[in-house]
């Protein structure tokens, strides 16, 4: 446990930030899961993608997740949508 005032405050801030980051990551995971479920059902996912991309970009901007990870997730989701939309001939 921290002893000085500065370390105690830093600890409080870290706890708050960790909880906030956990909420954001959970929202992202939920969005991805809903996107994949609707993709599997054959529903239109064009409405879901902009909101999910925005959430990923905001999380990357605030350093909750790395920028590269956000870009990679978006690319894989787009690729999955194209794969479902265009069946093999």
Chimera marker file (.cmm) of the C-alpha trace (Angstrom):
<marker_set name="trace">
<marker id="1" x="0.000" y="0.000" z="0.000" r="1" g="1" b="0" radius="0.5"/>
<marker id="2" x="1.185" y="3.493" z="-0.789" r="1" g="1" b="0" radius="0.5"/>
<marker id="3" x="2.333" y="5.712" z="2.074" r="1" g="1" b="0" radius="0.5"/>
<marker id="4" x="2.659" y="9.288" z="0.832" r="1" g="1" b="0" radius="0.5"/>
<marker id="5" x="-0.273" y="11.454" z="-0.274" r="1" g="1" b="0" radius="0.5"/>
<marker id="6" x="0.888" y="11.560" z="-3.874" r="1" g="1" b="0" radius="0.5"/>
<marker id="7" x="1.057" y="7.773" z="-4.147" r="1" g="1" b="0" radius="0.5"/>
<marker id="8" x="-2.360" y="7.364" z="-2.500" r="1" g="1" b="0" radius="0.5"/>
<marker id="9" x="-3.924" y="9.779" z="-4.971" r="1" g="1" b="0" radius="0.5"/>
<marker id="10" x="-2.201" y="8.079" z="-7.896" r="1" g="1" b="0" radius="0.5"/>
<marker id="11" x="-3.581" y="4.755" z="-6.668" r="1" g="1" b="0" radius="0.5"/>
<marker id="12" x="-7.134" y="6.175" z="-6.527" r="1" g="1" b="0" radius="0.5"/>
<marker id="13" x="-6.762" y="7.557" z="-10.047" r="1" g="1" b="0" radius="0.5"/>
<marker id="14" x="-5.456" y="4.242" z="-11.346" r="1" g="1" b="0" radius="0.5"/>
<marker id="15" x="-8.427" y="2.379" z="-9.883" r="1" g="1" b="0" radius="0.5"/>
<marker id="16" x="-10.903" y="4.793" z="-11.501" r="1" g="1" b="0" radius="0.5"/>
<marker id="17" x="-9.120" y="4.600" z="-14.851" r="1" g="1" b="0" radius="0.5"/>
<marker id="18" x="-8.991" y="0.801" z="-14.744" r="1" g="1" b="0" radius="0.5"/>
<marker id="19" x="-12.748" y="0.584" z="-14.144" r="1" g="1" b="0" radius="0.5"/>
<marker id="20" x="-13.450" y="3.082" z="-16.925" r="1" g="1" b="0" radius="0.5"/>
<marker id="21" x="-11.210" y="1.195" z="-19.365" r="1" g="1" b="0" radius="0.5"/>
<marker id="22" x="-12.884" y="-2.085" z="-18.439" r="1" g="1" b="0" radius="0.5"/>
<marker id="23" x="-16.305" y="-0.625" z="-19.295" r="1" g="1" b="0" radius="0.5"/>
<marker id="24" x="-15.075" y="0.620" z="-22.665" r="1" g="1" b="0" radius="0.5"/>
<marker id="25" x="-13.449" y="-2.725" z="-23.525" r="1" g="1" b="0" radius="0.5"/>
<marker id="26" x="-16.632" y="-4.528" z="-22.535" r="1" g="1" b="0" radius="0.5"/>
<marker id="27" x="-18.708" y="-2.278" z="-24.820" r="1" g="1" b="0" radius="0.5"/>
<marker id="28" x="-16.338" y="-3.011" z="-27.685" r="1" g="1" b="0" radius="0.5"/>
<marker id="29" x="-16.506" y="-6.764" z="-27.102" r="1" g="1" b="0" radius="0.5"/>
<marker id="30" x="-20.306" y="-6.629" z="-26.916" r="1" g="1" b="0" radius="0.5"/>
<marker id="31" x="-20.457" y="-4.656" z="-30.164" r="1" g="1" b="0" radius="0.5"/>
<marker id="32" x="-18.187" y="-7.137" z="-31.918" r="1" g="1" b="0" radius="0.5"/>
<marker id="33" x="-20.247" y="-10.065" z="-30.645" r="1" g="1" b="0" radius="0.5"/>
<marker id="34" x="-23.520" y="-8.472" z="-31.832" r="1" g="1" b="0" radius="0.5"/>
<marker id="35" x="-21.935" y="-7.700" z="-35.207" r="1" g="1" b="0" radius="0.5"/>
<marker id="36" x="-20.784" y="-11.293" z="-35.677" r="1" g="1" b="0" radius="0.5"/>
<marker id="37" x="-24.130" y="-12.704" z="-34.525" r="1" g="1" b="0" radius="0.5"/>
<marker id="38" x="-26.064" y="-10.564" z="-37.002" r="1" g="1" b="0" radius="0.5"/>
<marker id="39" x="-23.572" y="-11.504" z="-39.693" r="1" g="1" b="0" radius="0.5"/>
<marker id="40" x="-24.178" y="-15.199" z="-38.970" r="1" g="1" b="0" radius="0.5"/>
<marker id="41" x="-27.956" y="-14.681" z="-39.092" r="1" g="1" b="0" radius="0.5"/>
<marker id="42" x="-27.609" y="-12.967" z="-42.455" r="1" g="1" b="0" radius="0.5"/>
<marker id="43" x="-28.915" y="-9.614" z="-41.237" r="1" g="1" b="0" radius="0.5"/>
<marker id="44" x="-27.758" y="-6.279" z="-42.615" r="1" g="1" b="0" radius="0.5"/>
<marker id="45" x="-24.684" y="-5.171" z="-40.640" r="1" g="1" b="0" radius="0.5"/>
<marker id="46" x="-24.187" y="-1.879" z="-42.461" r="1" g="1" b="0" radius="0.5"/>
<marker id="47" x="-25.997" y="-0.083" z="-39.636" r="1" g="1" b="0" radius="0.5"/>
<marker id="48" x="-23.829" y="-1.623" z="-36.925" r="1" g="1" b="0" radius="0.5"/>
<marker id="49" x="-20.433" y="-0.940" z="-38.473" r="1" g="1" b="0" radius="0.5"/>
<marker id="50" x="-20.261" y="2.884" z="-38.181" r="1" g="1" b="0" radius="0.5"/>
<marker id="51" x="-21.096" y="2.833" z="-34.460" r="1" g="1" b="0" radius="0.5"/>
<marker id="52" x="-18.609" y="0.047" z="-33.805" r="1" g="1" b="0" radius="0.5"/>
<marker id="53" x="-15.871" y="1.778" z="-35.800" r="1" g="1" b="0" radius="0.5"/>
<marker id="54" x="-16.506" y="4.989" z="-33.907" r="1" g="1" b="0" radius="0.5"/>
<marker id="55" x="-16.273" y="3.169" z="-30.570" r="1" g="1" b="0" radius="0.5"/>
<marker id="56" x="-13.008" y="1.508" z="-31.607" r="1" g="1" b="0" radius="0.5"/>
<marker id="57" x="-11.541" y="4.805" z="-32.836" r="1" g="1" b="0" radius="0.5"/>
<marker id="58" x="-12.481" y="6.617" z="-29.632" r="1" g="1" b="0" radius="0.5"/>
<marker id="59" x="-10.989" y="3.826" z="-27.524" r="1" g="1" b="0" radius="0.5"/>
<marker id="60" x="-7.773" y="3.989" z="-29.551" r="1" g="1" b="0" radius="0.5"/>
<marker id="61" x="-7.668" y="7.774" z="-29.325" r="1" g="1" b="0" radius="0.5"/>
<marker id="62" x="-7.931" y="7.660" z="-25.538" r="1" g="1" b="0" radius="0.5"/>
<marker id="63" x="-5.291" y="4.894" z="-25.397" r="1" g="1" b="0" radius="0.5"/>
<marker id="64" x="-7.651" y="2.262" z="-24.002" r="1" g="1" b="0" radius="0.5"/>
<marker id="65" x="-6.582" y="-0.051" z="-26.825" r="1" g="1" b="0" radius="0.5"/>
<marker id="66" x="-3.686" y="0.377" z="-29.260" r="1" g="1" b="0" radius="0.5"/>
<marker id="67" x="-4.447" y="2.071" z="-32.580" r="1" g="1" b="0" radius="0.5"/>
<marker id="68" x="-3.181" y="-0.916" z="-34.539" r="1" g="1" b="0" radius="0.5"/>
<marker id="69" x="-5.501" y="-3.268" z="-32.693" r="1" g="1" b="0" radius="0.5"/>
<marker id="70" x="-8.489" y="-1.037" z="-33.457" r="1" g="1" b="0" radius="0.5"/>
<marker id="71" x="-7.540" y="-0.944" z="-37.141" r="1" g="1" b="0" radius="0.5"/>
<marker id="72" x="-7.005" y="-4.697" z="-37.219" r="1" g="1" b="0" radius="0.5"/>
<marker id="73" x="-10.421" y="-5.392" z="-35.655" r="1" g="1" b="0" radius="0.5"/>
<marker id="74" x="-12.158" y="-3.045" z="-38.109" r="1" g="1" b="0" radius="0.5"/>
<marker id="75" x="-10.399" y="-4.646" z="-41.084" r="1" g="1" b="0" radius="0.5"/>
<marker id="76" x="-11.289" y="-8.168" z="-39.963" r="1" g="1" b="0" radius="0.5"/>
<marker id="77" x="-14.934" y="-7.250" z="-39.420" r="1" g="1" b="0" radius="0.5"/>
<marker id="78" x="-15.147" y="-5.629" z="-42.868" r="1" g="1" b="0" radius="0.5"/>
<marker id="79" x="-13.466" y="-8.667" z="-44.402" r="1" g="1" b="0" radius="0.5"/>
<marker id="80" x="-15.943" y="-10.986" z="-42.685" r="1" g="1" b="0" radius="0.5"/>
<marker id="81" x="-18.880" y="-8.929" z="-44.023" r="1" g="1" b="0" radius="0.5"/>
<marker id="82" x="-17.515" y="-9.102" z="-47.561" r="1" g="1" b="0" radius="0.5"/>
<marker id="83" x="-16.929" y="-12.848" z="-47.227" r="1" g="1" b="0" radius="0.5"/>
<marker id="84" x="-20.541" y="-13.422" z="-46.162" r="1" g="1" b="0" radius="0.5"/>
<marker id="85" x="-21.962" y="-11.058" z="-48.790" r="1" g="1" b="0" radius="0.5"/>
<marker id="86" x="-20.044" y="-12.680" z="-51.643" r="1" g="1" b="0" radius="0.5"/>
<marker id="87" x="-20.484" y="-16.478" z="-51.496" r="1" g="1" b="0" radius="0.5"/>
<marker id="88" x="-18.082" y="-18.740" z="-53.352" r="1" g="1" b="0" radius="0.5"/>
<marker id="89" x="-19.002" y="-19.549" z="-56.939" r="1" g="1" b="0" radius="0.5"/>
<link id1="1" id2="2" r="1" g="1" b="0" radius="0.2"/>
<link id1="2" id2="3" r="1" g="1" b="0" radius="0.2"/>
<link id1="3" id2="4" r="1" g="1" b="0" radius="0.2"/>
<link id1="4" id2="5" r="1" g="1" b="0" radius="0.2"/>
<link id1="5" id2="6" r="1" g="1" b="0" radius="0.2"/>
<link id1="6" id2="7" r="1" g="1" b="0" radius="0.2"/>
<link id1="7" id2="8" r="1" g="1" b="0" radius="0.2"/>
<link id1="8" id2="9" r="1" g="1" b="0" radius="0.2"/>
<link id1="9" id2="10" r="1" g="1" b="0" radius="0.2"/>
<link id1="10" id2="11" r="1" g="1" b="0" radius="0.2"/>
<link id1="11" id2="12" r="1" g="1" b="0" radius="0.2"/>
<link id1="12" id2="13" r="1" g="1" b="0" radius="0.2"/>
<link id1="13" id2="14" r="1" g="1" b="0" radius="0.2"/>
<link id1="14" id2="15" r="1" g="1" b="0" radius="0.2"/>
<link id1="15" id2="16" r="1" g="1" b="0" radius="0.2"/>
<link id1="16" id2="17" r="1" g="1" b="0" radius="0.2"/>
<link id1="17" id2="18" r="1" g="1" b="0" radius="0.2"/>
<link id1="18" id2="19" r="1" g="1" b="0" radius="0.2"/>
<link id1="19" id2="20" r="1" g="1" b="0" radius="0.2"/>
<link id1="20" id2="21" r="1" g="1" b="0" radius="0.2"/>
<link id1="21" id2="22" r="1" g="1" b="0" radius="0.2"/>
<link id1="22" id2="23" r="1" g="1" b="0" radius="0.2"/>
<link id1="23" id2="24" r="1" g="1" b="0" radius="0.2"/>
<link id1="24" id2="25" r="1" g="1" b="0" radius="0.2"/>
<link id1="25" id2="26" r="1" g="1" b="0" radius="0.2"/>
<link id1="26" id2="27" r="1" g="1" b="0" radius="0.2"/>
<link id1="27" id2="28" r="1" g="1" b="0" radius="0.2"/>
<link id1="28" id2="29" r="1" g="1" b="0" radius="0.2"/>
<link id1="29" id2="30" r="1" g="1" b="0" radius="0.2"/>
<link id1="30" id2="31" r="1" g="1" b="0" radius="0.2"/>
<link id1="31" id2="32" r="1" g="1" b="0" radius="0.2"/>
<link id1="32" id2="33" r="1" g="1" b="0" radius="0.2"/>
<link id1="33" id2="34" r="1" g="1" b="0" radius="0.2"/>
<link id1="34" id2="35" r="1" g="1" b="0" radius="0.2"/>
<link id1="35" id2="36" r="1" g="1" b="0" radius="0.2"/>
<link id1="36" id2="37" r="1" g="1" b="0" radius="0.2"/>
<link id1="37" id2="38" r="1" g="1" b="0" radius="0.2"/>
<link id1="38" id2="39" r="1" g="1" b="0" radius="0.2"/>
<link id1="39" id2="40" r="1" g="1" b="0" radius="0.2"/>
<link id1="40" id2="41" r="1" g="1" b="0" radius="0.2"/>
<link id1="41" id2="42" r="1" g="1" b="0" radius="0.2"/>
<link id1="42" id2="43" r="1" g="1" b="0" radius="0.2"/>
<link id1="43" id2="44" r="1" g="1" b="0" radius="0.2"/>
<link id1="44" id2="45" r="1" g="1" b="0" radius="0.2"/>
<link id1="45" id2="46" r="1" g="1" b="0" radius="0.2"/>
<link id1="46" id2="47" r="1" g="1" b="0" radius="0.2"/>
<link id1="47" id2="48" r="1" g="1" b="0" radius="0.2"/>
<link id1="48" id2="49" r="1" g="1" b="0" radius="0.2"/>
<link id1="49" id2="50" r="1" g="1" b="0" radius="0.2"/>
<link id1="50" id2="51" r="1" g="1" b="0" radius="0.2"/>
<link id1="51" id2="52" r="1" g="1" b="0" radius="0.2"/>
<link id1="52" id2="53" r="1" g="1" b="0" radius="0.2"/>
<link id1="53" id2="54" r="1" g="1" b="0" radius="0.2"/>
<link id1="54" id2="55" r="1" g="1" b="0" radius="0.2"/>
<link id1="55" id2="56" r="1" g="1" b="0" radius="0.2"/>
<link id1="56" id2="57" r="1" g="1" b="0" radius="0.2"/>
<link id1="57" id2="58" r="1" g="1" b="0" radius="0.2"/>
<link id1="58" id2="59" r="1" g="1" b="0" radius="0.2"/>
<link id1="59" id2="60" r="1" g="1" b="0" radius="0.2"/>
<link id1="60" id2="61" r="1" g="1" b="0" radius="0.2"/>
<link id1="61" id2="62" r="1" g="1" b="0" radius="0.2"/>
<link id1="62" id2="63" r="1" g="1" b="0" radius="0.2"/>
<link id1="63" id2="64" r="1" g="1" b="0" radius="0.2"/>
<link id1="64" id2="65" r="1" g="1" b="0" radius="0.2"/>
<link id1="65" id2="66" r="1" g="1" b="0" radius="0.2"/>
<link id1="66" id2="67" r="1" g="1" b="0" radius="0.2"/>
<link id1="67" id2="68" r="1" g="1" b="0" radius="0.2"/>
<link id1="68" id2="69" r="1" g="1" b="0" radius="0.2"/>
<link id1="69" id2="70" r="1" g="1" b="0" radius="0.2"/>
<link id1="70" id2="71" r="1" g="1" b="0" radius="0.2"/>
<link id1="71" id2="72" r="1" g="1" b="0" radius="0.2"/>
<link id1="72" id2="73" r="1" g="1" b="0" radius="0.2"/>
<link id1="73" id2="74" r="1" g="1" b="0" radius="0.2"/>
<link id1="74" id2="75" r="1" g="1" b="0" radius="0.2"/>
<link id1="75" id2="76" r="1" g="1" b="0" radius="0.2"/>
<link id1="76" id2="77" r="1" g="1" b="0" radius="0.2"/>
<link id1="77" id2="78" r="1" g="1" b="0" radius="0.2"/>
<link id1="78" id2="79" r="1" g="1" b="0" radius="0.2"/>
<link id1="79" id2="80" r="1" g="1" b="0" radius="0.2"/>
<link id1="80" id2="81" r="1" g="1" b="0" radius="0.2"/>
<link id1="81" id2="82" r="1" g="1" b="0" radius="0.2"/>
<link id1="82" id2="83" r="1" g="1" b="0" radius="0.2"/>
<link id1="83" id2="84" r="1" g="1" b="0" radius="0.2"/>
<link id1="84" id2="85" r="1" g="1" b="0" radius="0.2"/>
<link id1="85" id2="86" r="1" g="1" b="0" radius="0.2"/>
<link id1="86" id2="87" r="1" g="1" b="0" radius="0.2"/>
<link id1="87" id2="88" r="1" g="1" b="0" radius="0.2"/>
<link id1="88" id2="89" r="1" g="1" b="0" radius="0.2"/>
</marker_set>
